[in-house]
Amino acid sequence: MSEKPLEGDVLLELRHVRKSYGDFLAVRDVSFRALRGQMFGFLGPNGAGKSTTMRMIAGILEPSSGEIALFGAPINRAALMRTGYLPEERGIYKAMTPRAVIAYFAQLKGVDATTAHKRADAMLERYGLKEWGRQKVKKLSKGMAQKVQLLASIAHEPEFVIFDEPFSGLDPVNQQTLEDILLDLKARGCTILFSTHVMEHAERLCDHIVLIAKGQKMFDGDVASAMALAPQSVLVATEESFDLPRFARENGFAAERNGAGYKIGAADAQGTRRLLSGLVAAGAPLTRFEPSRPQLRDVFVRLVEGQAAPSAKGA
């Protein structure tokens, strides 16, 4: 277990935050911390309460109860001027040029006009949009327009950014560009909170993740700790003379076809050893026995379906 973070390292903290709309409780007693310089993944299925929580952090909605501290104080205008926000809903001024859009949003956050336009030019060149910089936004593809909106949200060089489903609707090339943007932000010390349905992005990029479902926190920890909750499985193949599915059934294992062999659920390391010793004792002519690398999506499914106890960390 990592040491408790120093208070000065905590950039964002939610304490028992709730948000209700009439009788509907969208966010239920959620608490967590984000540290300075962290890449922080906020995960959950549709309707989990992610966007509502992020809007409260961005100062757009007020909690029904609980507290949110940003830069060590309750949310205020000064803190929000140091924050960038990309909402889930996409939309920028189609009659403007990308250069003008980026510079305009930078100026709204206090950047002078000359600096704002210089930053816009540099960002457009850095992320492959230089030739489109003076075209109308309406002439851009959906992915390029989305990239412009993202760049506009960070043109004032914020210390903290909130991205709500930034990968949604992007093709693989633009997804890679977005990853580059996130890594560039982190390299200069920015704290990043983003939500996503694509577990591979969270697994590859995040230092820390929080998963919520039905408005409740289900997990709060680093990616390695999340992976430890993943059910283990083994990729097994034998010569055709051995009835592997039957062996699995008779010994209490679940087997599903996987290519030329089977994926067999082993629950944990002890189960993997029991599976191997059982196959050896049965004289199975093994051609493959390979523990399968757990994936974050497996943890996601397991936690959302309530098959694992939620972490109490950060509560």
Disulfide bonds with the S-S distance in Angstrom:
none
